Amino acid sequence: LIKTDKRIVKRYPINILKIKLCNKIQWINILEAILEQPISSYLEVEVYNEDYFRNICHLLSNMDQNIFANFAIWRSISSYLPYASTPLRKLKDDFTTAINGYPTAVGQPRWKLCAKWADQYFSMVTSSLFVQANQVKLEKIKKIHATSAMIGYPEWILDDAWISKQYSEVNIKHYRFFENVRNLNMFIFKAKLITIKQPVPANRRWLINLDSNNALYYRAWNSIAIPLGLLQSPLFDLMSTDVANYAALGTVIGHEFVHALDPKGIRRDRYGNIMTLMKQDILKEYDRKLKCFADQYSSYAMGKKNMDGKLTIMENLADSEGLKLAYEAYDMDINHKNNRYCDIADGENFTPKQLFFIHYAQSMCRTSLSNYTMKFEMAELHSPTIFRVIGSVSNFDEFADAFGCQADDSMNPRDKCLLL
């Protein structure tokens, strides 16, 4: 698992990339052409998959250059089809439907797509508006700002002058939609690349839209981001019960924290720097624990197709251990408030402990077509939600205790997978 992972992140000076990865690619020339400024040949960059670049180099050396050029041009053109006319978008949608088994966004009204693209390309502007529209929650959110995580929103998102300056180089023209999209893509690409010369200040390390309903862990900075968009019902509600909020939002936060200890995160120190030396006895024990999770999820099947437990191991690990962290936080909060568990929590005769796991399962509910699940969810980095829930709770003694599961039951196995 961790020892045989060929995708281990490594750091190299740019001038070494031609030697280590591919001498067919003029790395510095490409970056300088995009950024329109000089790049130091000693500047270090992180390489996430060396084999990928070596395979690209092999293709460049052996493939007919016309074929490669046609492929590159087609990839560029196809990425812009969603912004083209309706007939062209329908061609793209018909192709995607045939591959995925379900239609995409061609049937959506144009105004809805434009609203989505405006949020995508002007994320700082829309995030600022979203934060301003949710001022009621600001005081509550500040109470949890003491954590090292980035939660809610950064103060600079309310600075209109600063945001305007960030978009000052964007050239937007009336009645030139397609051209505007192209200009915005180049602007965003250059903004990302410039960070290799100008490190991102700690207070601006938000790489996710604040109206997003997702959370992220940044390995390079060892920090998590919980945007304001996630602090909404049904994951978080000020009028809801503690057990519901801990079970839904708490597990998301716990999930992101555990990514610091997944097979990629464990190779970085507390500051996010890559560690070159690790004790072999520690890695051996860690590898043994990972194998338990890999075997567990590989035993789950949908139809006649089994899960690939190695493929999904990082997310399975975060799900399972994140659930425990959220439960422990809820348990500590209840005890701190000197509010002992009631025997009966609601009209359905569920105890608060049982409600925690029920709320957790409900927060994970998703709907998807069966053919989509078989083609994509079974081959994605996240397990299908049914296995994410079953796998996590069956590794937790508190779940078995809450529902009185029999020993060696499928939901209460004798040998549970544990990391922490």
Secondary structure, DSSP 8 states (H G I E B T S, - for coil): -TTT-TT--EEEEGGGHHHHT-TTS-HHHHHHHHHTS---TT-EEEES-HHHHHHHHHHHHHS-HHHHHHHHHHHHHHHHGGGS-HHHHHHHHHHHHHHHSS--GGGS-HHHHHHHHHHHHTHHHHHHHHHHTTGGGHHHHHTTTTSSSEEE--GGGG-HHHHHHHTTT----TT-HHHHHHHHHHHHHHHHHGGGTS---GGG---S-TT-S--EEETTTTEEEEEGGGSSTTT--TTS-HHHHIIIIIHHHHHHHHGGGSTTGGGB-TTS-B-S---HHHHHHHHHHHHHHHHHHHT-EETTEE--TTTTHHHHHHHHHHHHHHHHHHHHHHHHTT----S--STT---HHHHHHHHHHHHT-----HHHHHHTGGGSSS--HHHHHHHHHTT-HHHHHHHT--TTBTTB-SS-----
